[in-house]
Each structure stands twice: as C-alpha cells, then as structure tokens.
Amino acid sequence: MDNAIEIKNLCKYYENFSLENVSFCLPKGSIMGLVGENGAGKSTIIKTVLGLVYPSSGEINVLGHKGIPDKEVKEQIGVVLDNYGFYDGLKIKDVNRIMKELYRQWDEKQFQEYRNRFHLPDNKKLKEFSKGMKQKLSLALALSHKASLLILDEATSGLDPIVRDEILDILLEFIQDETHSVLVSSHIISDLEKVADYITFIHNGNIVFSKNKDELLENYGVVKCTEQDYKAMDKTHVTAVRSSRFSYEVMIDNKNEFIWKNKDLIVDNTTLEEIILFKVKGGMI
C-alpha cells in the first residue's frame, strides 16, 4: 500500500457543523499539512482518523486498516495534540513507566535520547514545564514506540520560533524513512511551507484542495490589475478575486496558460499563505 491514510467521502454531522464529503490521501514517506481557520474541521478529521470520533458516513483507511483503527494500528501511530494529556504531578520517570505499560514496542533508550536532546529535566514535575517543554515531551513520546505515522494537531501553536523549528526538523528526520508519514495541522502556514510535501485546505467543513505543495507554488500566482483589465481577461484559471476602489488582485491556478491567453498582464509568484488567504477572504470563483 502506497498511502498511510486514505479518506473517501468522509461526512460527520453535528448540530451546528458538518464535514461534507472529505477526501484525500497521505502518501507514505511524506508530510501533509492540514490547514484551515478555527472551526473548519481539521480537528474533527484528525479525531476521526484516530478513532476518537465515529464518522456519519464515508471510508477511512489508516496504515492498510479499513475503518476505525484497532489497538494494533494505534500502536503504529504517534500523536501530539495541543491539549497536554498527563497529570501535572508526574515526573518524566513516571511518564516513562506508564508508556512502557501502554506500548509493546516502547523504546526506553530512544526516549532517553530524545529527553537529552530536548533538555527535559528529570527532577521537575510536569506542572513546572513550559508549554514548549511539554510539546517536546509529547513529541519524544510519540517518536519512542516505533510509530510509522505521526499525527500532530496544532502542536506548534503558541510556541516560539526556535522551538517550532526544532519540531519541524524532527519531522523532516522522521520521514527520511520512506515508510514513515506525517499529518500535521497548523495555523502557522509558513511552518508548513517549510516542511510539507502536500497541503490539504479545508474551509467550512469542505475540502477546497488537496495538492502537492511544490505544484501549488509553481502553478498559482497573483495578477494586480485594473477593473477594466479584470473584465477583459480570460477567467478560465481565475480561482479567487479581491477588489478595492482602484484595483483588483486576482488569484490564478495555472500561470503558464493564463499568461499565454493574457499576454499583456503580469503574474507575480505567490506564497502558500497568500493562496489560503485569497481562498478565505477573496471572492471564491
């Protein structure tokens, strides 16, 4: 199997929110960034993949297992969430002892290596750890039971840039093994632009796109023009528009074809963050 995660037509209905026909695949050996505003559905997707939430309909395949992951599949998944999961009165030695009971493939030596790398103190209780230290501990735990899939849900939010860079470096190291994969949701799009191979953008419970990041940056662009230019242009590859009193900004999803059809207009390169903001704040085409 070439995909670590396959989701097809996933739906989940709540009273005030619904996921609608969510479909995407996470290839093995790659990192996928899951992006979208608060309440878009990112955490619901992740909870469904982890078996914490049951879908209303649709298909999920995680590490070759169809449906809700069983205990054997969960052993192969390392999870880092924004909400810290251990009692604050514990010390690292206590956490290590708990994990040895939970995971058959718990690697105490590897855990100690990460503890040393992250400079996590043995003699302090977890309540004395900073948020960054707690997130590093969570990542060390996720990486110390021979997981082949890492899932991180807003795990870098609120952390300083140095700690975030450390975590991103670990993710890149993790996928050097081509059987490993990462699904990471984040509000910090610039972080995902550094490490992600694929970007899945969800808006109001619907997938806007799920694409290769490099292809997105290669194909997308922005045209700044007058209202007259906008009305006259071929709009085949226009995906979103922002307008002001005197000018238009137009998002294009195929720069080469657009330039060929609109030779008098200049298409500027764009960033992943700008693509997302256009989709959210610009007029959707």
N, C-alpha and C positions, 0 to 999 in steps of 0.2 A: 504494500500500500504506500502511495506517494504522499498522502496527506495526513497530517497529525489530527486535524479537525475538519470535518465536513458537515456543514449545516445547510439544510434544504427546506425552504418554505416554512421556517420556524415562526409560529404565532404564539403569543401569550397575552391573554386578555385580563385586564384589571378594570375596576370601576371607572377610573379616570385616566387610564393609559393602556395602550396596546402595542405590542410588537406585531408587525404585519409582514408576513412572507419574507423573513430574513434568510438570505442565502449567501454563503461564502465558504471558501476553502483556505486552510492554512497549510501550505506545503511543508514537508519535513525539511529541516536544515535552514529554516528562515524565521524572521521576526515579522510579526504583523502588528501594526499599530491600529488600535480601535479608538476612533475619535468621534466627538460629538458633544454638544452642550449638555449641561446638567439636565437630567430627566429625559435624555434622548433614548435611553435604553441600553447603554453599554453594560451597566452592572447586571441588568436582567439577563442579557445574553451570557455573561460570564457565569452567573449563578445557575443558569440552565445547563451550560456545558459541564459544570461541576456537580450537577445533580442536586443542587440546593433548592431549585425551583423546577416544578414539572411543567413542561410546555402544554399549551392548549392543543396544538397540532404541529405537524412537521416532523422532520427527520434529523437526528443528530448521530454522528459517528465520531467517536473520540478514540484515537490510537487503535483503530480497527474494530472497536466495540460499538455496536449499534445500541441506541437508547441511552438510558441513564447509566453513567459509569458505575460498575460494581467495585468491590473492595480491591480487586486485583488491579484494575485500571487506575483507581485513585492512588495506589502505591506509586504509580509512574508519573503522577502529576505533582509538581511543586507549586505551591500557592503563596502569593504575597498580596495581602489586602491592606487597604488604608486603615481599617479598624484592627487594632492590635488584639491578639487572641489569648494571651496568657495572663494569669493572675499576677498583679504587680508586686506581690510579696516574694516571688520566686527569685532565685539566682540562676545564672547560666548552668551550673551543675545540676540544678533541679530540672531545668528545661531539657537538658541532655538526657537525663534519666527517663523523663516522660516520653521523649521521642524514640528511645530505644525500645520502649514497650509498644509504641504505635506502629513502627515501620520495621518490617522484617529485614530490609536492606539498609538499615541505618548505619552510616559510616562515621563512627565517632572520631576517627583520625582526621577525616576530611572536615568535619565540623570544627575541630580544634584549629585546623589550618585556616579556615575562614574566620574563626574568632580572633586569631592572632592577626590576620591580615586587616581586619576591620577595627583592631584595637579595642575589643569589647572586654570590659573588666569582669573578672571572676568574683570579686568581693563585693560588688554592688547589687542591690536588689533592682528589679526591672523598673520599679517606680522612680528610681534615680536616673534612668536612662533618658537621654534626649529623644525626640522623635526620630532624628536621623539614626541614632544608635539602635532604636527599636526596629526600624526598617531594615537596617543592615543585618540585625539578628534574624529577622524574618526571612531575608534572602539566604542567609547562611543555612537556616533550617531547610528551606526549600531545595537547596542545592546539595544536601548531605544525605539523601536517601535514594540516590541513583535515579532521579526523575529524568524522563526523556522529554517532558513537556512542562514548561513554566508558564503560569498564568498570573499576571500582575494587574490588579485593579486599582488604578490611581495610587500606586505605591510610591511615586516620587513627588506627590503633591505636598507643598509646604516645606520641602527640603531645600537646602541651599545648593547653589550650582556645583560646588565641589563634590558633595555627597551624591548628587544626581549623576554627575559624570562617572563617579566610581561605580554606581549601579549599572549605568549604560555599558561601561567597559566589561563588567561581569557578564552581561547578556551577550555581548559580542564574543566573549571567550566561550560561553556555553554552546553557541551554535557552530563552533569550529568542528564539533562532532556533527556530521550531517544527518544523524538520526535524531538530533535534538531540535526542538522548536519552541518559539515563544509567542504568546499572545499577551499584549500589554495595552491597557487603556490608559490614556493620559490627557490632561488638559494642556500640557506643555508640548505644543506641536513641534517646536524647534528641537526638542529631545528626540522625538520620533523621526524627524527628518535626518538626524544623525545616524540612527541605527536600523530603522525599519526597512525591510525589503518590500512589504506590501502595506497598503493603507486601506482600511475599511471605515467609511464615513457613514454614520447613522444620524438621522435627523427626524425627530418626532416619531420614533419607532419604525422608521423605514430606512433601508439601505439606499443611500444616494449613489455611492460607487464603492467597489472593492477592486483595487487595481495595484499593479506594480508601481512602487514609488518612483523609480527612475523614469518609467514611461510617462507618469503623470507630469513630472517636472520637464521632461523633454517635449511633450505634446501641448501642454497648457501654456497660455500666455495672456497678456493683457493689452488691449488696444485703448489708447486715450484719444478721443476724437470729439468732434462737434456733433450736435444733434443732426445736422444735415448729413454728415458722414455716416452716422449710425443708420439713418433711414435709408440711405442708398446702398449700404453694404449687403453682400450675400451673407445671410444669417444661418447657413447650414451648420456651422460649427460654433455658434454662439450658445453658451450654456447659462450665463448669468450677466446681469447688467446693473450698474449703479449710475445714477444720474444726479447732477446738480443743476443749478440755474444756467451755467455756462458750458458745461462739458459732460461727456459720457465716458465711463470706464466699462469696457466690455471684456468678459472672460471668454477665451477661445479654447476649445479642446483639441484642435488639430492645427498647429501653427503653419505647417508647410502647405496644407491645402488651402487654408484661409488666405495666406499671402499670395498664392497662385491666383486666387479668384478676386483678391482685393489688393492689387499691386501698389496702389497709392497710399496704403495705410501701413503704419509701423507697429509691429507686435513685439512687446517687451517680454523678457523672461519673467517668471513669477516664482513664488515660494509656495511650499505646501500650506503654510499658514494663510497666505493670501487666497489660495484656492478655496480653503474651508470657509474663510470669512465671506468671500464672494457668494458661496452657496447659501450661507446663513442669512447674510444681510442684504445681498443683492437680489434683484428680481429673478426668480427661478424661471428658466426657459423650458 
